[in-house]
Amino acid sequence: MQIQTAQIKDVPQIVTLVKVILEEMELPALHELSDEQLTKLFEKTFSSPEYQGDLANLIVAKDQDEVLGMMFGYIGKNEQQLFDVFSRYYTELGIPEKTVIFSDREADANEWYLNTLCVDAHHRGEGIGTQLLNYLPTVAKQVHTNEVGLLVDFKNPQAEKLYQRIGFKKDRVQIVAGHNYNHLKMTV
């Protein structure tokens, strides 16, 4: 298995994993868009230059061409620019202009924010999530920060224990899309 920057060809597998997280977050857009629209929107957005390294980092754990897990993040000050990329594809995909994918600010401006971490259901419990998290210092160095942050749902204490084992500490409580999260931080 290798941990590496995602390639365009990895995007469909990444989007399949991201949709698991979106469902857990219960984003309102999930009820407004068809599954096909949502899938194509994320595929186009994650294939954009902004998501392919200009403003964000898509990292995968791969075995051959199979994406076993992924993480996605960015420097917090880039968050709104990244959110705005989605609307670029609305007309093409027949999505109403008023559609909001992400509305709440999640990241602190100077942290590398781990927006999404997901491991394929068939490979959970194999240490892939831990290996991805152990790659965080490499990503932080690449983007010239020593602070990494993330949100963990109150309803997911196992994930919070994993993050704490890696070195994250609770910073504050934060509400995103009506859900309570702990904002955790780690210095790398």
Residue pairs with C-beta under 8 A, 6 or more apart in sequence:
1 61
1 62
1 63
1 68
1 128
1 131
2 61
2 62
2 63
3 59
3 60
3 61
3 131
3 132
3 135
4 59
4 60
4 62
5 53
5 57
5 58
5 59
5 60
6 14
6 52
6 58
6 59
6 60
6 67
6 70
8 47
8 52
9 65
10 58
10 60
10 62
10 67
10 70
11 43
11 46
11 47
11 58
12 43
13 60
13 66
13 67
13 70
14 46
14 58
14 60
14 67
14 70
14 72
15 39
15 42
15 43
15 46
17 67
17 69
17 70
17 116
17 118
17 119
17 120
18 42
18 46
18 70
18 72
18 116
18 118
19 38
19 39
19 42
20 118
20 121
21 116
21 118
22 30
22 38
23 30
24 153
25 176
25 177
25 179
26 177
26 178
26 179
27 101
27 102
27 177
28 100
28 177
29 38
29 99
29 100
29 101
30 38
32 96
32 99
33 41
33 95
33 99
37 93
37 94
37 95
40 89
40 93
41 86
41 89
41 90
41 93
41 95
41 101
44 88
44 89
44 92
44 93
45 51
45 85
45 86
45 88
45 89
46 52
46 58
46 72
48 85
48 88
50 56
50 81
50 82
50 85
51 58
51 72
51 82
51 85
52 58
55 74
55 75
55 78
55 81
55 82
56 72
56 73
56 74
56 78
56 82
57 72
57 73
57 74
57 112
57 139
57 142
57 143
58 70
58 71
58 72
59 70
59 71
59 72
59 132
59 135
59 139
60 67
60 68
60 69
60 70
61 67
61 68
61 69
61 70
61 119
61 128
61 131
61 132
62 68
67 120
68 119
68 120
68 123
68 126
68 128
69 117
69 118
69 119
69 120
69 123
69 128
69 129
69 132
70 116
70 117
70 118
70 132
71 114
71 116
71 117
71 118
71 132
71 133
71 135
72 114
72 115
72 116
73 112
73 113
73 114
73 115
73 116
73 139
73 148
74 82
74 107
74 112
74 113
74 115
75 107
75 109
75 110
75 111
75 112
75 113
75 143
75 145
76 107
76 108
76 109
76 110
76 111
76 112
76 113
76 149
77 109
77 110
79 105
79 106
79 107
79 113
80 105
83 101
83 102
86 101
86 102
87 97
87 99
89 95
90 96
90 97
90 99
91 97
103 177
104 175
104 176
104 177
106 113
106 115
106 151
106 174
106 176
107 113
107 115
107 149
108 147
108 149
108 183
110 145
110 147
111 145
111 147
111 148
111 149
111 185
112 136
112 139
112 140
112 143
112 145
112 147
112 148
112 149
113 148
113 149
113 150
114 136
114 148
114 149
114 150
115 150
117 129
117 132
117 133
117 150
119 126
119 128
119 129
119 132
129 162
130 162
130 166
133 162
133 163
133 166
134 166
136 148
136 166
136 186
136 188
137 188
140 146
140 147
140 148
140 188
141 188
146 187
146 188
147 185
147 186
147 187
147 188
148 168
148 185
148 186
148 187
148 188
149 171
149 183
149 184
149 185
149 186
150 163
150 168
150 183
150 184
151 174
151 176
151 181
151 182
151 183
151 184
152 159
152 160
152 163
152 181
152 182
152 184
153 159
153 179
153 180
153 181
154 179
154 180
154 181
154 182
160 182
160 184
163 184
163 186
164 184
166 186
167 186
167 187
167 188
168 184
168 185
168 186
169 184
169 185
169 186
170 182
170 183
170 184
171 182
171 183
171 184
171 185
172 182
172 183
173 180
173 181
173 182
173 183
174 180
174 181
174 182
174 183
175 181
